[in-house]
Amino acid sequence: MNQNFLWIEQLKFNEKGLIPAIAQDYQDGTILMMAWMNRESIYSTLKTNEAHYWSRSRNELWHKGGSSGHIQKIKEILYDCDGDTIVLKIEQVGDIACHTGVRSCFFNSVPIKTFVLI
């Protein structure tokens, strides 16, 4: 196996062979989206330096921005201490990551109430 791919063996994929991947803007740290990756999508990402994910709804490899032009250029890949989540630090071309047409998928705010314990 290529030395550049050995780190993939450290990852813990779920029972469907998937691992969550968080896309984060490499410049300002904004979390843009979360998607799933499998080994094939990771290899495609590494080969092209553009994000590829696994579409669970279509059950196929998905090149992010392949049809819209809003590709994600890879700047860095990290994985967490447990090896069960990936972070892709990316340059979001066109500044739109969400399928709704906005920059980030995370725009639904939940009000946080401070509770006083008596």
Biopython code that builds the backbone (N, CA, C, O; Angstrom):
import numpy as np
from Bio.PDB.StructureBuilder import StructureBuilder

atoms = [
    (1, "MET", "N", (0.849, -1.188, 0.000)),
    (1, "MET", "CA", (0.000, 0.000, 0.000)),
    (1, "MET", "C", (0.884, 1.237, 0.000)),
    (1, "MET", "O", (1.924, 1.272, 0.657)),
    (2, "ASN", "N", (0.461, 2.241, -0.738)),
    (2, "ASN", "CA", (1.160, 3.511, -0.814)),
    (2, "ASN", "C", (1.258, 4.133, 0.578)),
    (2, "ASN", "O", (0.269, 4.166, 1.311)),
    (3, "GLN", "N", (2.442, 4.626, 0.948)),
    (3, "GLN", "CA", (2.668, 5.229, 2.266)),
    (3, "GLN", "C", (1.710, 6.403, 2.515)),
    (3, "GLN", "O", (1.331, 6.654, 3.659)),
    (4, "ASN", "N", (1.319, 7.117, 1.463)),
    (4, "ASN", "CA", (0.424, 8.254, 1.616)),
    (4, "ASN", "C", (-0.987, 7.858, 2.053)),
    (4, "ASN", "O", (-1.772, 8.708, 2.475)),
    (5, "PHE", "N", (-1.301, 6.578, 1.951)),
    (5, "PHE", "CA", (-2.638, 6.108, 2.297)),
    (5, "PHE", "C", (-2.679, 5.320, 3.599)),
    (5, "PHE", "O", (-3.758, 4.901, 4.017)),
    (6, "LEU", "N", (-1.555, 5.106, 4.246)),
    (6, "LEU", "CA", (-1.522, 4.293, 5.464)),
    (6, "LEU", "C", (-2.404, 4.848, 6.573)),
    (6, "LEU", "O", (-2.970, 4.081, 7.351)),
    (7, "TRP", "N", (-2.528, 6.152, 6.655)),
    (7, "TRP", "CA", (-3.350, 6.757, 7.707)),
    (7, "TRP", "C", (-4.806, 6.322, 7.614)),
    (7, "TRP", "O", (-5.514, 6.317, 8.621)),
    (8, "ILE", "N", (-5.256, 5.960, 6.430)),
    (8, "ILE", "CA", (-6.649, 5.540, 6.250)),
    (8, "ILE", "C", (-6.942, 4.283, 7.066)),
    (8, "ILE", "O", (-8.074, 4.071, 7.498)),
    (9, "GLU", "N", (-5.932, 3.459, 7.274)),
    (9, "GLU", "CA", (-6.100, 2.240, 8.079)),
    (9, "GLU", "C", (-6.365, 2.546, 9.547)),
    (9, "GLU", "O", (-6.824, 1.678, 10.289)),
    (10, "GLN", "N", (-6.079, 3.777, 9.972)),
    (10, "GLN", "CA", (-6.337, 4.193, 11.356)),
    (10, "GLN", "C", (-7.803, 4.583, 11.573)),
    (10, "GLN", "O", (-8.255, 4.709, 12.711)),
    (11, "LEU", "N", (-8.536, 4.771, 10.478)),
    (11, "LEU", "CA", (-9.918, 5.231, 10.584)),
    (11, "LEU", "C", (-10.859, 4.105, 10.988)),
    (11, "LEU", "O", (-10.637, 2.937, 10.670)),
    (12, "LYS", "N", (-11.909, 4.489, 11.693)),
    (12, "LYS", "CA", (-12.938, 3.542, 12.130)),
    (12, "LYS", "C", (-14.223, 3.863, 11.372)),
    (12, "LYS", "O", (-14.946, 4.799, 11.715)),
    (13, "PHE", "N", (-14.490, 3.081, 10.350)),
    (13, "PHE", "CA", (-15.700, 3.235, 9.547)),
    (13, "PHE", "C", (-16.855, 2.523, 10.254)),
    (13, "PHE", "O", (-16.632, 1.561, 10.988)),
    (14, "ASN", "N", (-18.086, 2.991, 10.036)),
    (14, "ASN", "CA", (-19.235, 2.320, 10.644)),
    (14, "ASN", "C", (-19.541, 1.016, 9.909)),
    (14, "ASN", "O", (-18.820, 0.618, 8.995)),
    (15, "GLU", "N", (-20.616, 0.367, 10.323)),
    (15, "GLU", "CA", (-20.975, -0.940, 9.757)),
    (15, "GLU", "C", (-21.302, -0.868, 8.267)),
    (15, "GLU", "O", (-21.299, -1.896, 7.590)),
    (16, "LYS", "N", (-21.582, 0.320, 7.748)),
    (16, "LYS", "CA", (-21.846, 0.501, 6.320)),
    (16, "LYS", "C", (-20.601, 0.961, 5.565)),
    (16, "LYS", "O", (-20.666, 1.269, 4.375)),
    (17, "GLY", "N", (-19.463, 1.006, 6.269)),
    (17, "GLY", "CA", (-18.217, 1.410, 5.629)),
    (17, "GLY", "C", (-18.078, 2.911, 5.468)),
    (17, "GLY", "O", (-17.323, 3.377, 4.615)),
    (18, "LEU", "N", (-18.803, 3.678, 6.282)),
    (18, "LEU", "CA", (-18.818, 5.136, 6.172)),
    (18, "LEU", "C", (-18.231, 5.795, 7.414)),
    (18, "LEU", "O", (-18.197, 5.208, 8.495)),
    (19, "ILE", "N", (-17.772, 7.029, 7.232)),
    (19, "ILE", "CA", (-17.252, 7.840, 8.318)),
    (19, "ILE", "C", (-17.731, 9.272, 8.089)),
    (19, "ILE", "O", (-17.710, 9.754, 6.957)),
    (20, "PRO", "N", (-18.167, 9.967, 9.163)),
    (20, "PRO", "CA", (-18.592, 11.353, 8.977)),
    (20, "PRO", "C", (-17.416, 12.256, 8.631)),
    (20, "PRO", "O", (-16.315, 12.107, 9.162)),
    (21, "ALA", "N", (-17.677, 13.193, 7.732)),
    (21, "ALA", "CA", (-16.650, 14.146, 7.304)),
    (21, "ALA", "C", (-17.229, 15.554, 7.396)),
    (21, "ALA", "O", (-18.287, 15.846, 6.837)),
    (22, "ILE", "N", (-16.523, 16.408, 8.103)),
    (22, "ILE", "CA", (-16.943, 17.787, 8.294)),
    (22, "ILE", "C", (-16.104, 18.670, 7.383)),
    (22, "ILE", "O", (-14.875, 18.624, 7.423)),
    (23, "ALA", "N", (-16.768, 19.470, 6.564)),
    (23, "ALA", "CA", (-16.066, 20.423, 5.695)),
    (23, "ALA", "C", (-16.007, 21.764, 6.408)),
    (23, "ALA", "O", (-17.032, 22.323, 6.797)),
    (24, "GLN", "N", (-14.791, 22.269, 6.572)),
    (24, "GLN", "CA", (-14.562, 23.517, 7.298)),
    (24, "GLN", "C", (-13.767, 24.471, 6.426)),
    (24, "GLN", "O", (-12.797, 24.067, 5.785)),
    (25, "ASP", "N", (-14.174, 25.749, 6.396)),
    (25, "ASP", "CA", (-13.437, 26.753, 5.645)),
    (25, "ASP", "C", (-12.028, 26.870, 6.229)),
    (25, "ASP", "O", (-11.867, 27.096, 7.429)),
    (26, "TYR", "N", (-11.029, 26.720, 5.394)),
    (26, "TYR", "CA", (-9.650, 26.708, 5.870)),
    (26, "TYR", "C", (-9.162, 28.077, 6.313)),
    (26, "TYR", "O", (-8.169, 28.171, 7.034)),
    (27, "GLN", "N", (-9.846, 29.150, 5.893)),
    (27, "GLN", "CA", (-9.404, 30.494, 6.259)),
    (27, "GLN", "C", (-10.058, 31.008, 7.534)),
    (27, "GLN", "O", (-9.366, 31.517, 8.417)),
    (28, "ASP", "N", (-11.383, 30.884, 7.648)),
    (28, "ASP", "CA", (-12.053, 31.473, 8.813)),
    (28, "ASP", "C", (-12.630, 30.449, 9.784)),
    (28, "ASP", "O", (-13.188, 30.830, 10.813)),
    (29, "GLY", "N", (-12.507, 29.154, 9.480)),
    (29, "GLY", "CA", (-12.935, 28.115, 10.406)),
    (29, "GLY", "C", (-14.416, 27.798, 10.416)),
    (29, "GLY", "O", (-14.856, 26.964, 11.207)),
    (30, "THR", "N", (-15.202, 28.441, 9.559)),
    (30, "THR", "CA", (-16.640, 28.179, 9.507)),
    (30, "THR", "C", (-16.903, 26.721, 9.128)),
    (30, "THR", "O", (-16.322, 26.203, 8.174)),
    (31, "ILE", "N", (-17.787, 26.066, 9.889)),
    (31, "ILE", "CA", (-18.230, 24.721, 9.529)),
    (31, "ILE", "C", (-19.245, 24.882, 8.404)),
    (31, "ILE", "O", (-20.275, 25.532, 8.580)),
    (32, "LEU", "N", (-18.956, 24.295, 7.262)),
    (32, "LEU", "CA", (-19.808, 24.480, 6.088)),
    (32, "LEU", "C", (-20.814, 23.358, 5.893)),
    (32, "LEU", "O", (-21.958, 23.613, 5.515)),
    (33, "MET", "N", (-20.408, 22.133, 6.142)),
    (33, "MET", "CA", (-21.316, 21.009, 5.932)),
    (33, "MET", "C", (-20.758, 19.743, 6.557)),
    (33, "MET", "O", (-19.590, 19.686, 6.941)),
    (34, "MET", "N", (-21.598, 18.742, 6.653)),
    (34, "MET", "CA", (-21.201, 17.408, 7.075)),
    (34, "MET", "C", (-21.722, 16.436, 6.033)),
    (34, "MET", "O", (-22.864, 16.548, 5.585)),
    (35, "ALA", "N", (-20.897, 15.494, 5.652)),
    (35, "ALA", "CA", (-21.315, 14.461, 4.699)),
    (35, "ALA", "C", (-20.613, 13.167, 5.099)),
    (35, "ALA", "O", (-19.851, 13.139, 6.065)),
    (36, "TRP", "N", (-20.867, 12.124, 4.369)),
    (36, "TRP", "CA", (-20.264, 10.819, 4.658)),
    (36, "TRP", "C", (-19.205, 10.490, 3.624)),
    (36, "TRP", "O", (-19.334, 10.842, 2.451)),
    (37, "MET", "N", (-18.172, 9.823, 4.061)),
    (37, "MET", "CA", (-17.127, 9.343, 3.159)),
    (37, "MET", "C", (-16.930, 7.849, 3.378)),
    (37, "MET", "O", (-17.161, 7.328, 4.469)),
    (38, "ASN", "N", (-16.501, 7.175, 2.323)),
    (38, "ASN", "CA", (-16.044, 5.792, 2.422)),
    (38, "ASN", "C", (-14.629, 5.760, 1.856)),
    (38, "ASN", "O", (-14.087, 6.799, 1.480)),
    (39, "ARG", "N", (-14.035, 4.588, 1.794)),
    (39, "ARG", "CA", (-12.654, 4.506, 1.297)),
    (39, "ARG", "C", (-12.537, 5.042, -0.133)),
    (39, "ARG", "O", (-11.588, 5.758, -0.451)),
    (40, "GLU", "N", (-13.482, 4.705, -0.978)),
    (40, "GLU", "CA", (-13.444, 5.154, -2.372)),
    (40, "GLU", "C", (-13.469, 6.683, -2.454)),
    (40, "GLU", "O", (-12.715, 7.275, -3.227)),
    (41, "SER", "N", (-14.329, 7.318, -1.663)),
    (41, "SER", "CA", (-14.414, 8.779, -1.714)),
    (41, "SER", "C", (-13.153, 9.420, -1.151)),
    (41, "SER", "O", (-12.724, 10.465, -1.640)),
    (42, "ILE", "N", (-12.556, 8.814, -0.139)),
    (42, "ILE", "CA", (-11.299, 9.338, 0.404)),
    (42, "ILE", "C", (-10.195, 9.237, -0.648)),
    (42, "ILE", "O", (-9.454, 10.197, -0.860)),
    (43, "TYR", "N", (-10.081, 8.093, -1.301)),
    (43, "TYR", "CA", (-9.067, 7.928, -2.348)),
    (43, "TYR", "C", (-9.283, 8.936, -3.483)),
    (43, "TYR", "O", (-8.324, 9.528, -3.979)),
    (44, "SER", "N", (-10.534, 9.130, -3.891)),
    (44, "SER", "CA", (-10.838, 10.095, -4.962)),
    (44, "SER", "C", (-10.488, 11.512, -4.530)),
    (44, "SER", "O", (-9.976, 12.299, -5.326)),
    (45, "THR", "N", (-10.763, 11.834, -3.279)),
    (45, "THR", "CA", (-10.419, 13.147, -2.739)),
    (45, "THR", "C", (-8.908, 13.363, -2.770)),
    (45, "THR", "O", (-8.431, 14.420, -3.182)),
    (46, "LEU", "N", (-8.168, 12.359, -2.332)),
    (46, "LEU", "CA", (-6.709, 12.474, -2.311)),
    (46, "LEU", "C", (-6.126, 12.559, -3.726)),
    (46, "LEU", "O", (-5.153, 13.275, -3.965)),
    (47, "LYS", "N", (-6.728, 11.827, -4.649)),
    (47, "LYS", "CA", (-6.233, 11.806, -6.029)),
    (47, "LYS", "C", (-6.455, 13.134, -6.747)),
    (47, "LYS", "O", (-5.620, 13.558, -7.545)),
    (48, "THR", "N", (-7.590, 13.796, -6.462)),
    (48, "THR", "CA", (-7.964, 14.997, -7.210)),
    (48, "THR", "C", (-7.759, 16.303, -6.439)),
    (48, "THR", "O", (-7.795, 17.386, -7.023)),
    (49, "ASN", "N", (-7.543, 16.196, -5.127)),
    (49, "ASN", "CA", (-7.486, 17.365, -4.240)),
    (49, "ASN", "C", (-8.792, 18.158, -4.247)),
    (49, "ASN", "O", (-8.798, 19.358, -3.971)),
    (50, "GLU", "N", (-9.883, 17.491, -4.559)),
    (50, "GLU", "CA", (-11.227, 18.052, -4.468)),
    (50, "GLU", "C", (-12.087, 17.053, -3.705)),
    (50, "GLU", "O", (-11.919, 15.842, -3.844)),
    (51, "ALA", "N", (-13.015, 17.574, -2.893)),
    (51, "ALA", "CA", (-13.816, 16.716, -2.019)),
    (51, "ALA", "C", (-14.762, 15.814, -2.806)),
    (51, "ALA", "O", (-15.485, 16.251, -3.702)),
    (52, "HIS", "N", (-14.723, 14.555, -2.435)),
    (52, "HIS", "CA", (-15.663, 13.549, -2.920)),
    (52, "HIS", "C", (-16.296, 12.913, -1.685)),
    (52, "HIS", "O", (-15.615, 12.664, -0.690)),
    (53, "TYR", "N", (-17.575, 12.657, -1.754)),
    (53, "TYR", "CA", (-18.293, 12.062, -0.629)),
    (53, "TYR", "C", (-19.060, 10.842, -1.135)),
    (53, "TYR", "O", (-19.095, 10.558, -2.332)),
    (54, "TRP", "N", (-19.670, 10.131, -0.191)),
    (54, "TRP", "CA", (-20.548, 9.027, -0.545)),
    (54, "TRP", "C", (-21.982, 9.478, -0.314)),
    (54, "TRP", "O", (-22.353, 9.830, 0.806)),
    (55, "SER", "N", (-22.778, 9.469, -1.353)),
    (55, "SER", "CA", (-24.184, 9.833, -1.252)),
    (55, "SER", "C", (-24.978, 8.625, -0.777)),
    (55, "SER", "O", (-25.092, 7.627, -1.489)),
    (56, "ARG", "N", (-25.526, 8.719, 0.426)),
    (56, "ARG", "CA", (-26.326, 7.604, 0.948)),
    (56, "ARG", "C", (-27.661, 7.498, 0.223)),
    (56, "ARG", "O", (-28.177, 6.395, 0.042)),
    (57, "SER", "N", (-28.230, 8.634, -0.197)),
    (57, "SER", "CA", (-29.529, 8.593, -0.876)),
    (57, "SER", "C", (-29.416, 8.017, -2.286)),
    (57, "SER", "O", (-30.305, 7.295, -2.738)),
    (58, "ARG", "N", (-28.316, 8.339, -2.982)),
    (58, "ARG", "CA", (-28.120, 7.828, -4.348)),
    (58, "ARG", "C", (-27.267, 6.563, -4.382)),
    (58, "ARG", "O", (-27.178, 5.881, -5.402)),
    (59, "ASN", "N", (-26.642, 6.269, -3.243)),
    (59, "ASN", "CA", (-25.776, 5.094, -3.140)),
    (59, "ASN", "C", (-24.667, 5.113, -4.195)),
    (59, "ASN", "O", (-24.423, 4.132, -4.898)),
    (60, "GLU", "N", (-23.995, 6.294, -4.274)),
    (60, "GLU", "CA", (-22.926, 6.442, -5.250)),
    (60, "GLU", "C", (-21.931, 7.513, -4.817)),
    (60, "GLU", "O", (-22.215, 8.338, -3.948)),
    (61, "LEU", "N", (-20.772, 7.478, -5.438)),
    (61, "LEU", "CA", (-19.747, 8.480, -5.209)),
    (61, "LEU", "C", (-20.257, 9.830, -5.700)),
    (61, "LEU", "O", (-20.913, 9.910, -6.739)),
    (62, "TRP", "N", (-19.954, 10.891, -4.951)),
    (62, "TRP", "CA", (-20.463, 12.225, -5.248)),
    (62, "TRP", "C", (-19.302, 13.214, -5.198)),
    (62, "TRP", "O", (-18.709, 13.437, -4.143)),
    (63, "HIS", "N", (-18.987, 13.801, -6.346)),
    (63, "HIS", "CA", (-17.965, 14.845, -6.430)),
    (63, "HIS", "C", (-18.645, 16.158, -6.085)),
    (63, "HIS", "O", (-19.436, 16.676, -6.873)),
    (64, "LYS", "N", (-18.341, 16.701, -4.907)),
    (64, "LYS", "CA", (-18.988, 17.937, -4.450)),
    (64, "LYS", "C", (-18.731, 19.050, -5.456)),
    (64, "LYS", "O", (-17.582, 19.370, -5.764)),
    (65, "GLY", "N", (-19.802, 19.631, -5.962)),
    (65, "GLY", "CA", (-19.696, 20.712, -6.934)),
    (65, "GLY", "C", (-19.518, 20.246, -8.359)),
    (65, "GLY", "O", (-19.350, 21.070, -9.258)),
    (66, "GLY", "N", (-19.551, 18.950, -8.588)),
    (66, "GLY", "CA", (-19.364, 18.414, -9.929)),
    (66, "GLY", "C", (-20.365, 18.952, -10.940)),
    (66, "GLY", "O", (-20.022, 19.151, -12.106)),
    (67, "SER", "N", (-21.601, 19.189, -10.506)),
    (67, "SER", "CA", (-22.599, 19.742, -11.424)),
    (67, "SER", "C", (-22.830, 21.234, -11.205)),
    (67, "SER", "O", (-23.136, 21.952, -12.157)),
    (68, "SER", "N", (-22.689, 21.716, -9.962)),
    (68, "SER", "CA", (-22.955, 23.133, -9.659)),
    (68, "SER", "C", (-21.740, 24.030, -9.879)),
    (68, "SER", "O", (-21.880, 25.241, -10.052)),
    (69, "GLY", "N", (-20.558, 23.440, -9.872)),
    (69, "GLY", "CA", (-19.337, 24.234, -9.961)),
    (69, "GLY", "C", (-18.819, 24.697, -8.608)),
    (69, "GLY", "O", (-17.752, 25.305, -8.531)),
    (70, "HIS", "N", (-19.561, 24.417, -7.539)),
    (70, "HIS", "CA", (-19.166, 24.816, -6.188)),
    (70, "HIS", "C", (-18.300, 23.730, -5.545)),
    (70, "HIS", "O", (-18.665, 23.135, -4.531)),
    (71, "ILE", "N", (-17.157, 23.493, -6.160)),
    (71, "ILE", "CA", (-16.266, 22.435, -5.682)),
    (71, "ILE", "C", (-15.581, 22.846, -4.389)),
    (71, "ILE", "O", (-15.549, 24.019, -4.019)),
    (72, "GLN", "N", (-15.037, 21.846, -3.719)),
    (72, "GLN", "CA", (-14.286, 22.074, -2.489)),
    (72, "GLN", "C", (-12.851, 21.633, -2.710)),
    (72, "GLN", "O", (-12.570, 20.443, -2.860)),
    (73, "LYS", "N", (-11.948, 22.598, -2.727)),
    (73, "LYS", "CA", (-10.526, 22.316, -2.900)),
    (73, "LYS", "C", (-9.923, 21.988, -1.539)),
    (73, "LYS", "O", (-10.055, 22.760, -0.590)),
    (74, "ILE", "N", (-9.268, 20.850, -1.454)),
    (74, "ILE", "CA", (-8.713, 20.374, -0.187)),
    (74, "ILE", "C", (-7.429, 21.119, 0.150)),
    (74, "ILE", "O", (-6.513, 21.224, -0.666)),
    (75, "LYS", "N", (-7.388, 21.631, 1.376)),
    (75, "LYS", "CA", (-6.189, 22.305, 1.886)),
    (75, "LYS", "C", (-5.515, 21.456, 2.958)),
    (75, "LYS", "O", (-4.292, 21.478, 3.093)),
    (76, "GLU", "N", (-6.318, 20.704, 3.727)),
    (76, "GLU", "CA", (-5.783, 19.859, 4.799)),
    (76, "GLU", "C", (-6.842, 18.835, 5.182)),
    (76, "GLU", "O", (-8.040, 19.103, 5.095)),
    (77, "ILE", "N", (-6.386, 17.656, 5.607)),
    (77, "ILE", "CA", (-7.292, 16.628, 6.114)),
    (77, "ILE", "C", (-6.813, 16.249, 7.510)),
    (77, "ILE", "O", (-5.630, 15.991, 7.731)),
    (78, "LEU", "N", (-7.750, 16.221, 8.440)),
    (78, "LEU", "CA", (-7.463, 15.821, 9.819)),
    (78, "LEU", "C", (-8.424, 14.707, 10.209)),
    (78, "LEU", "O", (-9.518, 14.602, 9.654)),
    (79, "TYR", "N", (-8.018, 13.883, 11.155)),
    (79, "TYR", "CA", (-8.972, 12.953, 11.754)),
    (79, "TYR", "C", (-8.818, 13.031, 13.256)),
    (79, "TYR", "O", (-7.751, 13.367, 13.770)),
    (80, "ASP", "N", (-9.901, 12.714, 13.959)),
    (80, "ASP", "CA", (-9.912, 12.908, 15.408)),
    (80, "ASP", "C", (-9.165, 11.803, 16.145)),
    (80, "ASP", "O", (-8.711, 10.827, 15.548)),
    (81, "CYS", "N", (-9.051, 11.986, 17.466)),
    (81, "CYS", "CA", (-8.269, 11.074, 18.304)),
    (81, "CYS", "C", (-8.803, 9.643, 18.291)),
    (81, "CYS", "O", (-8.037, 8.700, 18.489)),
    (82, "ASP", "N", (-10.096, 9.469, 18.064)),
    (82, "ASP", "CA", (-10.692, 8.132, 18.002)),
    (82, "ASP", "C", (-10.662, 7.540, 16.597)),
    (82, "ASP", "O", (-10.938, 6.354, 16.414)),
    (83, "GLY", "N", (-10.329, 8.360, 15.610)),
    (83, "GLY", "CA", (-10.292, 7.889, 14.229)),
    (83, "GLY", "C", (-11.664, 7.657, 13.634)),
    (83, "GLY", "O", (-11.802, 6.920, 12.658)),
    (84, "ASP", "N", (-12.700, 8.292, 14.223)),
    (84, "ASP", "CA", (-14.045, 8.035, 13.712)),
    (84, "ASP", "C", (-14.730, 9.259, 13.098)),
    (84, "ASP", "O", (-15.930, 9.227, 12.826)),
    (85, "THR", "N", (-13.976, 10.329, 12.881)),
    (85, "THR", "CA", (-14.495, 11.516, 12.209)),
    (85, "THR", "C", (-13.355, 12.204, 11.466)),
    (85, "THR", "O", (-12.227, 12.275, 11.954)),
    (86, "ILE", "N", (-13.670, 12.706, 10.280)),
    (86, "ILE", "CA", (-12.688, 13.416, 9.457)),
    (86, "ILE", "C", (-13.089, 14.890, 9.370)),
    (86, "ILE", "O", (-14.276, 15.214, 9.332)),
    (87, "VAL", "N", (-12.103, 15.769, 9.340)),
    (87, "VAL", "CA", (-12.330, 17.179, 9.043)),
    (87, "VAL", "C", (-11.561, 17.502, 7.768)),
    (87, "VAL", "O", (-10.357, 17.265, 7.674)),
    (88, "LEU", "N", (-12.274, 18.043, 6.796)),
    (88, "LEU", "CA", (-11.652, 18.507, 5.566)),
    (88, "LEU", "C", (-11.584, 20.023, 5.636)),
    (88, "LEU", "O", (-12.617, 20.693, 5.648)),
    (89, "LYS", "N", (-10.389, 20.562, 5.681)),
    (89, "LYS", "CA", (-10.237, 22.019, 5.609)),
    (89, "LYS", "C", (-10.174, 22.354, 4.127)),
    (89, "LYS", "O", (-9.298, 21.888, 3.399)),
    (90, "ILE", "N", (-11.117, 23.168, 3.706)),
    (90, "ILE", "CA", (-11.329, 23.354, 2.271)),
    (90, "ILE", "C", (-11.432, 24.819, 1.872)),
    (90, "ILE", "O", (-11.705, 25.704, 2.682)),
    (91, "GLU", "N", (-11.202, 25.026, 0.588)),
    (91, "GLU", "CA", (-11.543, 26.298, -0.043)),
    (91, "GLU", "C", (-12.831, 26.044, -0.805)),
    (91, "GLU", "O", (-12.851, 25.257, -1.752)),
    (92, "GLN", "N", (-13.904, 26.705, -0.399)),
    (92, "GLN", "CA", (-15.204, 26.516, -1.033)),
    (92, "GLN", "C", (-15.312, 27.441, -2.242)),
    (92, "GLN", "O", (-15.461, 28.653, -2.091)),
    (93, "VAL", "N", (-15.237, 26.874, -3.422)),
    (93, "VAL", "CA", (-15.351, 27.660, -4.649)),
    (93, "VAL", "C", (-16.794, 28.130, -4.801)),
    (93, "VAL", "O", (-17.728, 27.335, -4.694)),
    (94, "GLY", "N", (-16.970, 29.425, -5.049)),
    (94, "GLY", "CA", (-18.307, 29.990, -5.189)),
    (94, "GLY", "C", (-18.957, 30.329, -3.861)),
    (94, "GLY", "O", (-20.041, 30.911, -3.839)),
    (95, "ASP", "N", (-18.319, 29.980, -2.755)),
    (95, "ASP", "CA", (-18.776, 30.308, -1.403)),
    (95, "ASP", "C", (-20.145, 29.717, -1.064)),
    (95, "ASP", "O", (-20.825, 30.216, -0.168)),
    (96, "ILE", "N", (-20.557, 28.663, -1.767)),
    (96, "ILE", "CA", (-21.825, 27.993, -1.462)),
    (96, "ILE", "C", (-21.544, 26.511, -1.248)),
    (96, "ILE", "O", (-21.128, 25.808, -2.169)),
    (97, "ALA", "N", (-21.779, 26.041, -0.012)),
    (97, "ALA", "CA", (-21.583, 24.625, 0.289)),
    (97, "ALA", "C", (-22.913, 23.882, 0.412)),
    (97, "ALA", "O", (-22.986, 22.686, 0.131)),
    (98, "CYS", "N", (-23.948, 24.581, 0.827)),
    (98, "CYS", "CA", (-25.231, 23.937, 1.110)),
    (98, "CYS", "C", (-26.086, 23.802, -0.150)),
    (98, "CYS", "O", (-26.086, 24.675, -1.019)),
    (99, "HIS", "N", (-26.813, 22.688, -0.226)),
    (99, "HIS", "CA", (-27.692, 22.470, -1.384)),
    (99, "HIS", "C", (-28.844, 23.469, -1.430)),
    (99, "HIS", "O", (-29.541, 23.558, -2.441)),
    (100, "THR", "N", (-29.056, 24.230, -0.336)),
    (100, "THR", "CA", (-30.115, 25.242, -0.328)),
    (100, "THR", "C", (-29.663, 26.551, -0.968)),
    (100, "THR", "O", (-30.457, 27.475, -1.137)),
    (101, "GLY", "N", (-28.365, 26.622, -1.328)),
    (101, "GLY", "CA", (-27.844, 27.812, -1.988)),
    (101, "GLY", "C", (-27.177, 28.814, -1.068)),
    (101, "GLY", "O", (-26.858, 29.925, -1.492)),
    (102, "VAL", "N", (-26.960, 28.439, 0.189)),
    (102, "VAL", "CA", (-26.283, 29.328, 1.134)),
    (102, "VAL", "C", (-24.891, 28.778, 1.452)),
    (102, "VAL", "O", (-24.549, 27.655, 1.083)),
    (103, "ARG", "N", (-24.109, 29.591, 2.138)),
    (103, "ARG", "CA", (-22.710, 29.241, 2.397)),
    (103, "ARG", "C", (-22.569, 27.986, 3.244)),
    (103, "ARG", "O", (-21.825, 27.074, 2.884)),
    (104, "SER", "N", (-23.279, 27.932, 4.367)),
    (104, "SER", "CA", (-23.142, 26.827, 5.310)),
    (104, "SER", "C", (-24.473, 26.124, 5.513)),
    (104, "SER", "O", (-25.527, 26.760, 5.489)),
    (105, "CYS", "N", (-24.424, 24.824, 5.711)),
    (105, "CYS", "CA", (-25.631, 24.058, 6.022)),
    (105, "CYS", "C", (-26.116, 24.336, 7.447)),
    (105, "CYS", "O", (-27.254, 24.020, 7.795)),
    (106, "PHE", "N", (-25.258, 24.918, 8.254)),
    (106, "PHE", "CA", (-25.575, 25.142, 9.663)),
    (106, "PHE", "C", (-26.060, 26.568, 9.885)),
    (106, "PHE", "O", (-25.304, 27.445, 10.303)),
    (107, "PHE", "N", (-27.350, 26.778, 9.593)),
    (107, "PHE", "CA", (-27.940, 28.102, 9.749)),
    (107, "PHE", "C", (-29.187, 28.094, 10.625)),
    (107, "PHE", "O", (-29.797, 29.143, 10.832)),
    (108, "ASN", "N", (-29.572, 26.946, 11.138)),
    (108, "ASN", "CA", (-30.731, 26.844, 12.022)),
    (108, "ASN", "C", (-30.272, 27.009, 13.464)),
    (108, "ASN", "O", (-29.629, 26.122, 14.024)),
    (109, "SER", "N", (-30.603, 28.139, 14.058)),
    (109, "SER", "CA", (-30.162, 28.458, 15.408)),
    (109, "SER", "C", (-31.157, 27.953, 16.444)),
    (109, "SER", "O", (-32.369, 28.078, 16.268)),
    (110, "VAL", "N", (-30.644, 27.391, 17.508)),
    (110, "VAL", "CA", (-31.461, 26.903, 18.614)),
    (110, "VAL", "C", (-31.280, 27.855, 19.789)),
    (110, "VAL", "O", (-30.149, 28.096, 20.212)),
    (111, "PRO", "N", (-32.380, 28.408, 20.330)),
    (111, "PRO", "CA", (-32.233, 29.299, 21.484)),
    (111, "PRO", "C", (-31.765, 28.516, 22.706)),
    (111, "PRO", "O", (-32.278, 27.440, 23.013)),
    (112, "ILE", "N", (-30.788, 29.078, 23.386)),
    (112, "ILE", "CA", (-30.252, 28.443, 24.583)),
    (112, "ILE", "C", (-30.721, 29.257, 25.794)),
    (112, "ILE", "O", (-30.456, 30.454, 25.906)),
    (113, "LYS", "N", (-31.407, 28.583, 26.671)),
    (113, "LYS", "CA", (-31.923, 29.244, 27.868)),
    (113, "LYS", "C", (-31.024, 28.875, 29.043)),
    (113, "LYS", "O", (-30.651, 27.716, 29.220)),
    (114, "THR", "N", (-30.691, 29.863, 29.826)),
    (114, "THR", "CA", (-29.893, 29.601, 31.011)),
    (114, "THR", "C", (-30.812, 29.175, 32.140)),
    (114, "THR", "O", (-31.757, 29.886, 32.481)),
    (115, "PHE", "N", (-30.540, 28.025, 32.716)),
    (115, "PHE", "CA", (-31.352, 27.509, 33.795)),
    (115, "PHE", "C", (-30.663, 27.781, 35.125)),
    (115, "PHE", "O", (-29.454, 27.598, 35.268)),
    (116, "VAL", "N", (-31.440, 28.211, 36.071)),
    (116, "VAL", "CA", (-30.925, 28.475, 37.413)),
    (116, "VAL", "C", (-31.343, 27.305, 38.283)),
    (116, "VAL", "O", (-32.529, 26.996, 38.400)),
    (117, "LEU", "N", (-30.364, 26.661, 38.890)),
    (117, "LEU", "CA", (-30.665, 25.559, 39.788)),
    (117, "LEU", "C", (-30.905, 26.086, 41.193)),
    (117, "LEU", "O", (-30.120, 26.881, 41.709)),
    (118, "ILE", "N", (-31.972, 25.650, 41.795)),
    (118, "ILE", "CA", (-32.292, 26.099, 43.157)),
    (118, "ILE", "C", (-32.053, 24.963, 44.133)),
    (118, "ILE", "O", (-32.261, 25.127, 45.335)),
]
sb = StructureBuilder()
sb.init_structure("model")
sb.init_model(0)
sb.init_chain("A")
sb.init_seg("    ")
for serial, (resi, resn, name, xyz) in enumerate(atoms, 1):
    if name == "N":
        sb.init_residue(resn, " ", resi, " ")
    sb.init_atom(name, np.array(xyz, "f"), 0.0, 1.0, " ", f" {name:<3s}", serial, name[0])
structure = sb.get_structure()
